[in-house]
Amino acid sequence: MHKQLILISMLLALSACAKEGKLITDNVPNACGNKGYTWTGIHYGDSRLIVLPLSEIGAGYEWRFKLMPQSGSSGPVAFSDATVTVDADDADLDWLEVDGTFKNEGGQLEVCVPGDLEVGTPIKFNVTVTGVGMLDPRARVVR
């Protein structure tokens, strides 16, 4: 019975992660004036920064960055106060500039993906967390 509970718990956890980085076109209203979004988690804390290497986004949809700071830190750093910045080097991607803290933004940053991006367009962006580090993941327009 104990093994079955562990297996069920693991399956539930994996199913929750299955939608990360994938375009969700359900009837979920978004801040961009339509329905649907992609969410990408940003996990950060003491000596760690993890972001899905490739997200699938939709032109005209919302892209949500879920901030997931380490909790219960034993040192002087409160990661919920660390500034998370998402931006791109390409000037044509100025729509992809957002920053904030877990504490001030309610744990989420959002941007509206322009509706005129073509399917297959690659997006290179940066995620920087103050006091932790920087990563340069990618996204691709799928719809």
N, CA, C and O atoms as CSV, one atom per row, in Angstrom:
chain,resi,resn,atom,element,x,y,z
A,1,MET,N,N,0.827,-1.194,0.000
A,1,MET,CA,C,0.000,0.000,0.000
A,1,MET,C,C,0.869,1.255,0.000
A,1,MET,O,O,0.570,2.234,-0.684
A,2,HIS,N,N,1.964,1.208,0.789
A,2,HIS,CA,C,2.867,2.353,0.872
A,2,HIS,C,C,3.492,2.658,-0.491
A,2,HIS,O,O,3.625,3.824,-0.862
A,3,LYS,N,N,3.873,1.630,-1.231
A,3,LYS,CA,C,4.468,1.817,-2.560
A,3,LYS,C,C,3.454,2.411,-3.536
A,3,LYS,O,O,3.815,3.221,-4.389
A,4,GLN,N,N,2.201,2.017,-3.414
A,4,GLN,CA,C,1.166,2.552,-4.294
A,4,GLN,C,C,0.942,4.041,-4.039
A,4,GLN,O,O,0.763,4.809,-4.984
A,5,LEU,N,N,0.949,4.450,-2.786
A,5,LEU,CA,C,0.792,5.869,-2.456
A,5,LEU,C,C,1.951,6.691,-3.007
A,5,LEU,O,O,1.750,7.793,-3.520
A,6,ILE,N,N,3.149,6.157,-2.901
A,6,ILE,CA,C,4.320,6.858,-3.437
A,6,ILE,C,C,4.189,6.990,-4.954
A,6,ILE,O,O,4.440,8.061,-5.506
A,7,LEU,N,N,3.797,5.911,-5.627
A,7,LEU,CA,C,3.641,5.928,-7.075
A,7,LEU,C,C,2.561,6.928,-7.501
A,7,LEU,O,O,2.764,7.683,-8.452
A,8,ILE,N,N,1.442,6.942,-6.823
A,8,ILE,CA,C,0.364,7.880,-7.143
A,8,ILE,C,C,0.831,9.322,-6.926
A,8,ILE,O,O,0.537,10.195,-7.742
A,9,SER,N,N,1.546,9.574,-5.846
A,9,SER,CA,C,2.066,10.915,-5.571
A,9,SER,C,C,3.027,11.368,-6.662
A,9,SER,O,O,2.982,12.519,-7.097
A,10,MET,N,N,3.897,10.460,-7.103
A,10,MET,CA,C,4.855,10.800,-8.152
A,10,MET,C,C,4.141,11.090,-9.468
A,10,MET,O,O,4.517,12.025,-10.175
A,11,LEU,N,N,3.126,10.315,-9.807
A,11,LEU,CA,C,2.380,10.542,-11.041
A,11,LEU,C,C,1.662,11.876,-11.023
A,11,LEU,O,O,1.633,12.577,-12.035
A,12,LEU,N,N,1.082,12.238,-9.890
A,12,LEU,CA,C,0.412,13.531,-9.771
A,12,LEU,C,C,1.403,14.677,-9.925
A,12,LEU,O,O,1.107,15.673,-10.586
A,13,ALA,N,N,2.568,14.539,-9.321
A,13,ALA,CA,C,3.585,15.588,-9.423
A,13,ALA,C,C,4.069,15.732,-10.858
A,13,ALA,O,O,4.254,16.849,-11.340
A,14,LEU,N,N,4.272,14.623,-11.539
A,14,LEU,CA,C,4.726,14.670,-12.925
A,14,LEU,C,C,3.658,15.243,-13.849
A,14,LEU,O,O,3.984,15.970,-14.788
A,15,SER,N,N,2.406,14.932,-13.602
A,15,SER,CA,C,1.352,15.463,-14.467
A,15,SER,C,C,1.226,16.971,-14.310
A,15,SER,O,O,0.874,17.660,-15.267
A,16,ALA,N,N,1.504,17.493,-13.128
A,16,ALA,CA,C,1.465,18.935,-12.914
A,16,ALA,C,C,2.575,19.624,-13.701
A,16,ALA,O,O,2.397,20.748,-14.171
A,17,CYS,N,N,3.717,18.956,-13.847
A,17,CYS,CA,C,4.843,19.531,-14.577
A,17,CYS,C,C,4.704,19.358,-16.082
A,17,CYS,O,O,5.399,20.033,-16.841
A,18,ALA,N,N,3.834,18.479,-16.526
A,18,ALA,CA,C,3.725,18.158,-17.940
A,18,ALA,C,C,3.339,19.361,-18.781
A,18,ALA,O,O,3.646,19.382,-19.973
A,19,LYS,N,N,2.693,20.345,-18.225
A,19,LYS,CA,C,2.246,21.503,-18.999
A,19,LYS,C,C,3.233,22.659,-18.956
A,19,LYS,O,O,3.058,23.639,-19.680
A,20,GLU,N,N,4.254,22.568,-18.134
A,20,GLU,CA,C,5.226,23.652,-18.081
A,20,GLU,C,C,5.924,23.771,-19.430
A,20,GLU,O,O,6.399,22.783,-19.990
A,21,GLY,N,N,5.976,24.987,-19.937
A,21,GLY,CA,C,6.641,25.240,-21.200
A,21,GLY,C,C,5.830,24.892,-22.429
A,21,GLY,O,O,6.326,25.022,-23.548
A,22,LYS,N,N,4.588,24.451,-22.248
A,22,LYS,CA,C,3.704,24.099,-23.369
A,22,LYS,C,C,2.581,25.124,-23.459
A,22,LYS,O,O,2.121,25.639,-22.440
A,23,LEU,N,N,2.143,25.418,-24.675
A,23,LEU,CA,C,1.048,26.351,-24.881
A,23,LEU,C,C,-0.263,25.716,-24.437
A,23,LEU,O,O,-0.627,24.633,-24.893
A,24,ILE,N,N,-0.959,26.395,-23.552
A,24,ILE,CA,C,-2.244,25.937,-23.038
A,24,ILE,C,C,-3.306,26.849,-23.642
A,24,ILE,O,O,-3.358,28.038,-23.328
A,25,THR,N,N,-4.153,26.295,-24.509
A,25,THR,CA,C,-5.149,27.121,-25.205
A,25,THR,C,C,-6.542,26.949,-24.621
A,25,THR,O,O,-7.532,27.253,-25.286
A,26,ASP,N,N,-6.632,26.474,-23.405
A,26,ASP,CA,C,-7.919,26.325,-22.733
A,26,ASP,C,C,-8.612,27.681,-22.626
A,26,ASP,O,O,-8.032,28.714,-22.958
A,27,ASN,N,N,-9.836,27.664,-22.168
A,27,ASN,CA,C,-10.611,28.894,-21.992
A,27,ASN,C,C,-10.221,29.619,-20.711
A,27,ASN,O,O,-11.071,29.936,-19.878
A,28,VAL,N,N,-8.926,29.877,-20.564
A,28,VAL,CA,C,-8.423,30.595,-19.404
A,28,VAL,C,C,-8.111,32.021,-19.833
A,28,VAL,O,O,-7.179,32.239,-20.607
A,29,PRO,N,N,-8.874,33.000,-19.344
A,29,PRO,CA,C,-8.618,34.389,-19.730
A,29,PRO,C,C,-7.196,34.811,-19.357
A,29,PRO,O,O,-6.621,34.324,-18.383
A,30,ASN,N,N,-6.649,35.717,-20.143
A,30,ASN,CA,C,-5.321,36.221,-19.830
A,30,ASN,C,C,-5.310,37.742,-19.916
A,30,ASN,O,O,-6.310,38.356,-20.286
A,31,ALA,N,N,-4.191,38.339,-19.578
A,31,ALA,CA,C,-4.061,39.796,-19.556
A,31,ALA,C,C,-3.862,40.390,-20.945
A,31,ALA,O,O,-3.748,41.609,-21.079
A,32,CYS,N,N,-3.817,39.557,-21.979
A,32,CYS,CA,C,-3.563,40.034,-23.345
A,32,CYS,C,C,-4.843,40.195,-24.153
A,32,CYS,O,O,-4.792,40.512,-25.341
A,33,GLY,N,N,-5.980,39.982,-23.522
A,33,GLY,CA,C,-7.253,40.197,-24.193
A,33,GLY,C,C,-7.826,38.976,-24.888
A,33,GLY,O,O,-8.816,39.095,-25.609
A,34,ASN,N,N,-7.244,37.824,-24.696
A,34,ASN,CA,C,-7.815,36.595,-25.262
A,34,ASN,C,C,-7.702,35.473,-24.229
A,34,ASN,O,O,-7.663,35.748,-23.029
A,35,LYS,N,N,-7.651,34.239,-24.665
A,35,LYS,CA,C,-7.581,33.104,-23.737
A,35,LYS,C,C,-6.418,32.206,-24.122
A,35,LYS,O,O,-6.191,31.939,-25.302
A,36,GLY,N,N,-5.689,31.747,-23.125
A,36,GLY,CA,C,-4.570,30.849,-23.334
A,36,GLY,C,C,-3.251,31.460,-22.882
A,36,GLY,O,O,-3.101,32.681,-22.831
A,37,TYR,N,N,-2.300,30.595,-22.556
A,37,TYR,CA,C,-1.015,31.045,-22.036
A,37,TYR,C,C,-0.004,29.902,-22.061
A,37,TYR,O,O,-0.353,28.740,-22.270
A,38,THR,N,N,1.232,30.260,-21.845
A,38,THR,CA,C,2.316,29.317,-21.558
A,38,THR,C,C,2.883,29.738,-20.216
A,38,THR,O,O,2.997,30.932,-19.936
A,39,TRP,N,N,3.242,28.762,-19.379
A,39,TRP,CA,C,3.931,29.146,-18.150
A,39,TRP,C,C,5.287,28.453,-18.096
A,39,TRP,O,O,5.431,27.278,-18.434
A,40,THR,N,N,6.272,29.229,-17.658
A,40,THR,CA,C,7.638,28.749,-17.513
A,40,THR,C,C,8.071,29.027,-16.083
A,40,THR,O,O,8.030,30.171,-15.630
A,41,GLY,N,N,8.480,27.998,-15.380
A,41,GLY,CA,C,8.918,28.153,-13.998
A,41,GLY,C,C,10.353,28.635,-13.911
A,41,GLY,O,O,11.206,28.242,-14.707
A,42,ILE,N,N,10.605,29.489,-12.937
A,42,ILE,CA,C,11.961,29.944,-12.633
A,42,ILE,C,C,12.229,29.548,-11.183
A,42,ILE,O,O,11.724,30.179,-10.254
A,43,HIS,N,N,13.025,28.502,-11.002
A,43,HIS,CA,C,13.367,27.985,-9.679
A,43,HIS,C,C,14.720,28.585,-9.296
A,43,HIS,O,O,15.675,28.488,-10.067
A,44,TYR,N,N,14.813,29.196,-8.133
A,44,TYR,CA,C,16.085,29.804,-7.745
A,44,TYR,C,C,16.251,29.772,-6.237
A,44,TYR,O,O,15.287,29.698,-5.475
A,45,GLY,N,N,17.523,29.830,-5.835
A,45,GLY,CA,C,17.852,29.798,-4.421
A,45,GLY,C,C,19.353,29.745,-4.229
A,45,GLY,O,O,20.115,30.211,-5.076
A,46,ASP,N,N,19.769,29.181,-3.127
A,46,ASP,CA,C,21.178,29.108,-2.764
A,46,ASP,C,C,21.947,28.266,-3.786
A,46,ASP,O,O,21.804,27.044,-3.819
A,47,SER,N,N,22.747,28.912,-4.604
A,47,SER,CA,C,23.589,28.258,-5.620
A,47,SER,C,C,22.795,27.480,-6.650
A,47,SER,O,O,23.288,26.483,-7.177
A,48,ARG,N,N,21.566,27.912,-6.952
A,48,ARG,CA,C,20.812,27.225,-8.003
A,48,ARG,C,C,19.890,28.189,-8.732
A,48,ARG,O,O,19.291,29.091,-8.148
A,49,LEU,N,N,19.807,27.952,-10.043
A,49,LEU,CA,C,18.900,28.672,-10.917
A,49,LEU,C,C,18.508,27.692,-12.010
A,49,LEU,O,O,19.356,27.225,-12.771
A,50,ILE,N,N,17.221,27.382,-12.084
A,50,ILE,CA,C,16.740,26.383,-13.032
A,50,ILE,C,C,15.584,26.978,-13.831
A,50,ILE,O,O,14.616,27.483,-13.262
A,51,VAL,N,N,15.700,26.911,-15.161
A,51,VAL,CA,C,14.650,27.356,-16.067
A,51,VAL,C,C,14.557,26.324,-17.171
A,51,VAL,O,O,15.579,25.852,-17.670
A,52,LEU,N,N,13.345,25.971,-17.557
A,52,LEU,CA,C,13.137,25.048,-18.662
A,52,LEU,C,C,13.922,25.558,-19.871
A,52,LEU,O,O,13.806,26.734,-20.218
A,53,PRO,N,N,14.727,24.693,-20.530
A,53,PRO,CA,C,15.568,25.183,-21.623
A,53,PRO,C,C,14.810,25.633,-22.867
A,53,PRO,O,O,15.315,26.477,-23.608
A,54,LEU,N,N,13.599,25.094,-23.127
A,54,LEU,CA,C,12.830,25.483,-24.307
A,54,LEU,C,C,11.349,25.530,-23.954
A,54,LEU,O,O,10.773,24.538,-23.509
A,55,SER,N,N,10.743,26.691,-24.159
A,55,SER,CA,C,9.304,26.860,-23.949
A,55,SER,C,C,8.631,27.060,-25.297
A,55,SER,O,O,9.218,27.626,-26.219
A,56,GLU,N,N,7.392,26.589,-25.402
A,56,GLU,CA,C,6.600,26.770,-26.607
A,56,GLU,C,C,5.559,27.844,-26.336
A,56,GLU,O,O,4.717,27.693,-25.451
A,57,ILE,N,N,5.619,28.933,-27.101
A,57,ILE,CA,C,4.718,30.059,-26.872
A,57,ILE,C,C,3.829,30.271,-28.092
A,57,ILE,O,O,4.125,29.778,-29.180
A,58,GLY,N,N,2.745,31.004,-27.902
A,58,GLY,CA,C,1.826,31.288,-28.994
A,58,GLY,C,C,1.753,32.777,-29.279
A,58,GLY,O,O,1.688,33.590,-28.357
A,59,ALA,N,N,1.766,33.135,-30.560
A,59,ALA,CA,C,1.627,34.540,-30.956
A,59,ALA,C,C,0.259,35.043,-30.505
A,59,ALA,O,O,-0.766,34.431,-30.807
A,60,GLY,N,N,0.250,36.157,-29.784
A,60,GLY,CA,C,-0.988,36.733,-29.288
A,60,GLY,C,C,-1.439,36.176,-27.949
A,60,GLY,O,O,-2.472,36.590,-27.423
A,61,TYR,N,N,-0.685,35.249,-27.394
A,61,TYR,CA,C,-1.031,34.650,-26.106
A,61,TYR,C,C,-0.170,35.259,-24.997
A,61,TYR,O,O,0.763,36.018,-25.257
A,62,GLU,N,N,-0.503,34.914,-23.778
A,62,GLU,CA,C,0.249,35.385,-22.618
A,62,GLU,C,C,1.347,34.385,-22.288
A,62,GLU,O,O,1.174,33.177,-22.451
A,63,TRP,N,N,2.476,34.903,-21.824
A,63,TRP,CA,C,3.573,34.062,-21.356
A,63,TRP,C,C,3.796,34.407,-19.897
A,63,TRP,O,O,4.149,35.538,-19.563
A,64,ARG,N,N,3.588,33.433,-19.036
A,64,ARG,CA,C,3.700,33.632,-17.590
A,64,ARG,C,C,4.981,32.993,-17.074
A,64,ARG,O,O,5.300,31.852,-17.409
A,65,PHE,N,N,5.710,33.742,-16.256
A,65,PHE,CA,C,6.907,33.225,-15.603
A,65,PHE,C,C,6.575,33.042,-14.130
A,65,PHE,O,O,6.376,34.009,-13.394
A,66,LYS,N,N,6.520,31.792,-13.720
A,66,LYS,CA,C,6.178,31.485,-12.328
A,66,LYS,C,C,7.458,31.515,-11.496
A,66,LYS,O,O,8.372,30.724,-11.725
A,67,LEU,N,N,7.519,32.430,-10.530
A,67,LEU,CA,C,8.699,32.584,-9.686
A,67,LEU,C,C,8.630,31.593,-8.536
A,67,LEU,O,O,7.644,31.549,-7.800
A,68,MET,N,N,9.688,30.797,-8.387
A,68,MET,CA,C,9.722,29.744,-7.374
A,68,MET,C,C,11.006,29.851,-6.557
A,68,MET,O,O,11.948,29.087,-6.772
A,69,PRO,N,N,11.045,30.809,-5.611
A,69,PRO,CA,C,12.259,30.964,-4.809
A,69,PRO,C,C,12.381,29.865,-3.760
A,69,PRO,O,O,11.394,29.272,-3.324
A,70,GLN,N,N,13.619,29.620,-3.378
A,70,GLN,CA,C,13.885,28.688,-2.291
A,70,GLN,C,C,13.267,29.251,-1.022
A,70,GLN,O,O,13.409,30.437,-0.721
A,71,SER,N,N,12.592,28.407,-0.294
A,71,SER,CA,C,12.000,28.867,0.966
A,71,SER,C,C,12.806,28.322,2.129
A,71,SER,O,O,13.546,27.348,1.994
A,72,GLY,N,N,12.652,28.953,3.247
A,72,GLY,CA,C,13.310,28.482,4.457
A,72,GLY,C,C,14.816,28.570,4.408
A,72,GLY,O,O,15.502,27.718,4.972
A,73,SER,N,N,15.350,29.592,3.741
A,73,SER,CA,C,16.804,29.719,3.669
A,73,SER,C,C,17.363,29.973,5.061
A,73,SER,O,O,16.791,30.718,5.857
A,74,SER,N,N,18.491,29.335,5.332
A,74,SER,CA,C,19.070,29.413,6.672
A,74,SER,C,C,20.031,30.587,6.822
A,74,SER,O,O,20.474,30.876,7.934
A,75,GLY,N,N,20.358,31.262,5.740
A,75,GLY,CA,C,21.304,32.366,5.803
A,75,GLY,C,C,20.619,33.706,5.788
A,75,GLY,O,O,19.412,33.802,6.010
A,76,PRO,N,N,21.402,34.757,5.523
A,76,PRO,CA,C,20.864,36.114,5.538
A,76,PRO,C,C,20.065,36.490,4.279
A,76,PRO,O,O,19.493,37.578,4.212
A,77,VAL,N,N,20.026,35.596,3.285
A,77,VAL,CA,C,19.358,35.908,2.019
A,77,VAL,C,C,17.899,35.450,2.046
A,77,VAL,O,O,17.609,34.293,2.350
A,78,ALA,N,N,16.993,36.361,1.726
A,78,ALA,CA,C,15.580,36.012,1.560
A,78,ALA,C,C,15.325,36.010,0.057
A,78,ALA,O,O,15.164,37.072,-0.544
A,79,PHE,N,N,15.286,34.830,-0.554
A,79,PHE,CA,C,15.172,34.739,-2.007
A,79,PHE,C,C,13.841,35.269,-2.530
A,79,PHE,O,O,13.738,35.590,-3.714
A,80,SER,N,N,12.825,35.368,-1.684
A,80,SER,CA,C,11.556,35.940,-2.132
A,80,SER,C,C,11.677,37.439,-2.400
A,80,SER,O,O,10.796,38.030,-3.025
A,81,ASP,N,N,12.771,38.060,-1.928
A,81,ASP,CA,C,13.029,39.477,-2.167
A,81,ASP,C,C,13.973,39.714,-3.352
A,81,ASP,O,O,14.183,40.859,-3.753
A,82,ALA,N,N,14.540,38.644,-3.912
A,82,ALA,CA,C,15.489,38.787,-5.021
A,82,ALA,C,C,14.752,39.230,-6.283
A,82,ALA,O,O,13.669,38.728,-6.583
A,83,THR,N,N,15.339,40.162,-7.012
A,83,THR,CA,C,14.742,40.634,-8.267
A,83,THR,C,C,15.029,39.645,-9.385
A,83,THR,O,O,16.172,39.252,-9.615
A,84,VAL,N,N,13.963,39.251,-10.075
A,84,VAL,CA,C,14.066,38.367,-11.234
A,84,VAL,C,C,13.793,39.222,-12.471
A,84,VAL,O,O,12.773,39.907,-12.551
A,85,THR,N,N,14.712,39.174,-13.430
A,85,THR,CA,C,14.580,39.947,-14.662
A,85,THR,C,C,14.562,38.999,-15.849
A,85,THR,O,O,15.422,38.128,-15.975
A,86,VAL,N,N,13.578,39.175,-16.714
A,86,VAL,CA,C,13.495,38.431,-17.968
A,86,VAL,C,C,13.609,39.467,-19.075
A,86,VAL,O,O,12.831,40.420,-19.123
A,87,ASP,N,N,14.583,39.280,-19.967
A,87,ASP,CA,C,14.760,40.214,-21.073
A,87,ASP,C,C,15.464,39.529,-22.234
A,87,ASP,O,O,15.897,38.382,-22.128
A,88,ALA,N,N,15.571,40.250,-23.339
A,88,ALA,CA,C,16.215,39.722,-24.533
A,88,ALA,C,C,17.257,40.715,-25.021
A,88,ALA,O,O,17.107,41.921,-24.827
A,89,ASP,N,N,18.319,40.210,-25.656
A,89,ASP,CA,C,19.349,41.075,-26.219
A,89,ASP,C,C,18.866,41.754,-27.492
A,89,ASP,O,O,19.307,42.857,-27.814
A,90,ASP,N,N,17.971,41.106,-28.210
A,90,ASP,CA,C,17.473,41.590,-29.500
A,90,ASP,C,C,16.499,42.748,-29.283
A,90,ASP,O,O,15.517,42.600,-28.555
A,91,ALA,N,N,16.759,43.890,-29.903
A,91,ALA,CA,C,15.897,45.068,-29.757
A,91,ALA,C,C,14.491,44.824,-30.288
A,91,ALA,O,O,13.552,45.499,-29.868
A,92,ASP,N,N,14.328,43.867,-31.208
A,92,ASP,CA,C,13.000,43.549,-31.743
A,92,ASP,C,C,12.139,42.814,-30.722
A,92,ASP,O,O,10.935,42.652,-30.921
A,93,LEU,N,N,12.752,42.372,-29.637
A,93,LEU,CA,C,12.024,41.626,-28.605
A,93,LEU,C,C,11.799,42.474,-27.358
A,93,LEU,O,O,11.821,41.956,-26.241
A,94,ASP,N,N,11.582,43.785,-27.543
A,94,ASP,CA,C,11.393,44.661,-26.388
A,94,ASP,C,C,10.134,44.327,-25.588
A,94,ASP,O,O,10.009,44.745,-24.438
A,95,TRP,N,N,9.200,43.579,-26.180
A,95,TRP,CA,C,8.007,43.123,-25.457
A,95,TRP,C,C,8.375,42.115,-24.367
A,95,TRP,O,O,7.593,41.871,-23.449
A,96,LEU,N,N,9.566,41.536,-24.477
A,96,LEU,CA,C,10.015,40.516,-23.522
A,96,LEU,C,C,10.941,41.155,-22.490
A,96,LEU,O,O,12.095,40.751,-22.344
A,97,GLU,N,N,10.434,42.136,-21.791
A,97,GLU,CA,C,11.178,42.801,-20.726
A,97,GLU,C,C,10.260,42.947,-19.530
A,97,GLU,O,O,9.301,43.718,-19.550
A,98,VAL,N,N,10.574,42.190,-18.482
A,98,VAL,CA,C,9.756,42.234,-17.277
A,98,VAL,C,C,10.652,41.885,-16.089
A,98,VAL,O,O,11.570,41.073,-16.207
A,99,ASP,N,N,10.376,42.503,-14.960
A,99,ASP,CA,C,11.125,42.156,-13.755
A,99,ASP,C,C,10.264,42.365,-12.524
A,99,ASP,O,O,9.243,43.051,-12.571
A,100,GLY,N,N,10.684,41.773,-11.439
A,100,GLY,CA,C,9.967,41.898,-10.182
A,100,GLY,C,C,10.470,40.879,-9.176
A,100,GLY,O,O,11.381,40.102,-9.459
A,101,THR,N,N,9.871,40.895,-8.012
A,101,THR,CA,C,10.228,39.941,-6.965
A,101,THR,C,C,9.030,39.041,-6.674
A,101,THR,O,O,7.887,39.398,-6.961
A,102,PHE,N,N,9.298,37.905,-6.119
A,102,PHE,CA,C,8.231,36.974,-5.738
A,102,PHE,C,C,7.267,37.669,-4.785
A,102,PHE,O,O,6.049,37.571,-4.929
A,103,LYS,N,N,7.823,38.356,-3.831
A,103,LYS,CA,C,7.010,38.997,-2.797
A,103,LYS,C,C,6.127,40.111,-3.373
A,103,LYS,O,O,4.961,40.223,-2.993
A,104,ASN,N,N,6.658,40.929,-4.273
A,104,ASN,CA,C,5.904,42.081,-4.793
A,104,ASN,C,C,4.989,41.750,-5.964
A,104,ASN,O,O,4.007,42.458,-6.187
A,105,GLU,N,N,5.280,40.704,-6.710
A,105,GLU,CA,C,4.508,40.387,-7.914
A,105,GLU,C,C,3.554,39.220,-7.738
A,105,GLU,O,O,2.960,38.757,-8.712
A,106,GLY,N,N,3.397,38.741,-6.523
A,106,GLY,CA,C,2.491,37.620,-6.293
A,106,GLY,C,C,2.997,36.322,-6.889
A,106,GLY,O,O,2.211,35.414,-7.161
A,107,GLY,N,N,4.295,36.225,-7.093
A,107,GLY,CA,C,4.889,34.985,-7.566
A,107,GLY,C,C,4.841,34.778,-9.068
A,107,GLY,O,O,5.147,33.685,-9.543
A,108,GLN,N,N,4.458,35.816,-9.841
A,108,GLN,CA,C,4.345,35.610,-11.280
A,108,GLN,C,C,4.615,36.896,-12.055
A,108,GLN,O,O,4.181,37.977,-11.658
A,109,LEU,N,N,5.335,36.764,-13.161
A,109,LEU,CA,C,5.554,37.848,-14.104
A,109,LEU,C,C,4.876,37.464,-15.411
A,109,LEU,O,O,4.889,36.292,-15.786
A,110,GLU,N,N,4.284,38.427,-16.112
A,110,GLU,CA,C,3.584,38.128,-17.363
A,110,GLU,C,C,4.007,39.080,-18.467
A,110,GLU,O,O,4.309,40.249,-18.223
A,111,VAL,N,N,4.021,38.553,-19.700
A,111,VAL,CA,C,4.208,39.375,-20.899
A,111,VAL,C,C,3.208,38.908,-21.950
A,111,VAL,O,O,2.775,37.755,-21.945
A,112,CYS,N,N,2.851,39.810,-22.840
A,112,CYS,CA,C,1.987,39.468,-23.972
A,112,CYS,C,C,2.865,39.260,-25.199
A,112,CYS,O,O,3.632,40.142,-25.584
A,113,VAL,N,N,2.744,38.096,-25.802
A,113,VAL,CA,C,3.512,37.775,-26.999
A,113,VAL,C,C,2.822,38.454,-28.182
A,113,VAL,O,O,1.615,38.286,-28.355
A,114,PRO,N,N,3.551,39.216,-29.001
A,114,PRO,CA,C,2.925,39.888,-30.141
A,114,PRO,C,C,2.230,38.897,-31.076
A,114,PRO,O,O,2.724,37.794,-31.312
A,115,GLY,N,N,1.098,39.304,-31.594
A,115,GLY,CA,C,0.309,38.434,-32.450
A,115,GLY,C,C,0.859,38.249,-33.852
A,115,GLY,O,O,0.390,37.384,-34.591
A,116,ASP,N,N,1.852,39.053,-34.232
A,116,ASP,CA,C,2.377,38.963,-35.591
A,116,ASP,C,C,3.627,38.087,-35.724
A,116,ASP,O,O,4.239,38.059,-36.791
A,117,LEU,N,N,4.015,37.379,-34.670
A,117,LEU,CA,C,5.173,36.481,-34.769
A,117,LEU,C,C,4.802,35.250,-35.584
A,117,LEU,O,O,3.713,34.698,-35.423
A,118,GLU,N,N,5.695,34.826,-36.448
A,118,GLU,CA,C,5.450,33.664,-37.293
A,118,GLU,C,C,5.752,32.372,-36.538
A,118,GLU,O,O,6.643,32.325,-35.689
A,119,VAL,N,N,4.992,31.327,-36.863
A,119,VAL,CA,C,5.243,30.000,-36.285
A,119,VAL,C,C,6.672,29.597,-36.619
A,119,VAL,O,O,7.127,29.763,-37.751
A,120,GLY,N,N,7.367,29.072,-35.633
A,120,GLY,CA,C,8.754,28.647,-35.807
A,120,GLY,C,C,9.774,29.688,-35.400
A,120,GLY,O,O,10.966,29.388,-35.332
A,121,THR,N,N,9.328,30.919,-35.125
A,121,THR,CA,C,10.255,31.980,-34.731
A,121,THR,C,C,10.977,31.590,-33.445
A,121,THR,O,O,10.325,31.304,-32.442
A,122,PRO,N,N,12.323,31.574,-33.454
A,122,PRO,CA,C,13.067,31.275,-32.228
A,122,PRO,C,C,13.208,32.539,-31.372
A,122,PRO,O,O,13.408,33.635,-31.894
A,123,ILE,N,N,13.104,32.371,-30.084
A,123,ILE,CA,C,13.228,33.482,-29.138
A,123,ILE,C,C,14.350,33.132,-28.162
A,123,ILE,O,O,14.265,32.135,-27.445
A,124,LYS,N,N,15.397,33.949,-28.135
A,124,LYS,CA,C,16.481,33.789,-27.166
A,124,LYS,C,C,16.296,34.872,-26.113
A,124,LYS,O,O,16.171,36.052,-26.441
A,125,PHE,N,N,16.280,34.466,-24.846
A,125,PHE,CA,C,16.072,35.444,-23.784
A,125,PHE,C,C,16.963,35.122,-22.595
A,125,PHE,O,O,17.577,34.057,-22.532
A,126,ASN,N,N,17.026,36.044,-21.664
A,126,ASN,CA,C,17.848,35.891,-20.467
A,126,ASN,C,C,16.971,35.936,-19.228
A,126,ASN,O,O,15.996,36.685,-19.167
A,127,VAL,N,N,17.329,35.128,-18.246
A,127,VAL,CA,C,16.701,35.167,-16.924
A,127,VAL,C,C,17.822,35.453,-15.937
A,127,VAL,O,O,18.777,34.685,-15.825
A,128,THR,N,N,17.695,36.569,-15.222
A,128,THR,CA,C,18.706,36.951,-14.239
A,128,THR,C,C,18.042,37.086,-12.879
A,128,THR,O,O,16.996,37.722,-12.748
A,129,VAL,N,N,18.650,36.489,-11.876
A,129,VAL,CA,C,18.166,36.616,-10.497
A,129,VAL,C,C,19.276,37.267,-9.692
A,129,VAL,O,O,20.380,36.732,-9.588
A,130,THR,N,N,18.971,38.435,-9.120
A,130,THR,CA,C,19.955,39.176,-8.348
A,130,THR,C,C,20.536,38.308,-7.234
A,130,THR,O,O,19.800,37.713,-6.446
A,131,GLY,N,N,21.854,38.246,-7.181
A,131,GLY,CA,C,22.531,37.480,-6.145
A,131,GLY,C,C,22.609,35.992,-6.416
A,131,GLY,O,O,23.191,35.252,-5.623
A,132,VAL,N,N,22.029,35.532,-7.533
A,132,VAL,CA,C,22.052,34.099,-7.849
A,132,VAL,C,C,22.797,33.838,-9.147
A,132,VAL,O,O,23.775,33.091,-9.152
A,133,GLY,N,N,22.352,34.444,-10.259
A,133,GLY,CA,C,23.021,34.226,-11.531
A,133,GLY,C,C,22.125,34.498,-12.718
A,133,GLY,O,O,21.065,35.111,-12.592
A,134,MET,N,N,22.581,34.020,-13.907
A,134,MET,CA,C,21.873,34.275,-15.147
A,134,MET,C,C,21.882,33.024,-16.011
A,134,MET,O,O,22.862,32.279,-16.041
A,135,LEU,N,N,20.761,32.802,-16.723
A,135,LEU,CA,C,20.641,31.724,-17.707
A,135,LEU,C,C,20.110,32.320,-19.002
A,135,LEU,O,O,19.507,33.393,-19.002
A,136,ASP,N,N,20.338,31.611,-20.112
A,136,ASP,CA,C,19.825,32.093,-21.406
A,136,ASP,C,C,19.049,30.984,-22.116
A,136,ASP,O,O,19.542,30.394,-23.078
A,137,PRO,N,N,17.828,30.702,-21.635
A,137,PRO,CA,C,16.999,29.681,-22.276
A,137,PRO,C,C,16.421,30.172,-23.598
A,137,PRO,O,O,16.715,31.283,-24.039
A,138,ARG,N,N,15.601,29.340,-24.222
A,138,ARG,CA,C,15.007,29.658,-25.520
A,138,ARG,C,C,13.504,29.426,-25.487
A,138,ARG,O,O,12.980,28.774,-24.584
A,139,ALA,N,N,12.822,29.973,-26.489
A,139,ALA,CA,C,11.410,29.702,-26.710
A,139,ALA,C,C,11.217,29.598,-28.212
A,139,ALA,O,O,12.057,30.038,-28.997
A,140,ARG,N,N,10.088,29.005,-28.599
A,140,ARG,CA,C,9.751,28.868,-30.008
A,140,ARG,C,C,8.260,29.112,-30.167
A,140,ARG,O,O,7.455,28.613,-29.379
A,141,VAL,N,N,7.893,29.879,-31.186
A,141,VAL,CA,C,6.494,30.155,-31.454
A,141,VAL,C,C,5.902,28.923,-32.138
A,141,VAL,O,O,6.394,28.493,-33.181
A,142,VAL,N,N,4.844,28.355,-31.549
A,142,VAL,CA,C,4.234,27.142,-32.091
A,142,VAL,C,C,2.835,27.385,-32.644
A,142,VAL,O,O,2.259,26.510,-33.291
A,143,ARG,N,N,2.300,28.549,-32.394
A,143,ARG,CA,C,0.942,28.838,-32.870
A,143,ARG,C,C,0.739,30.314,-33.024
A,143,ARG,O,O,-0.343,30.751,-33.416
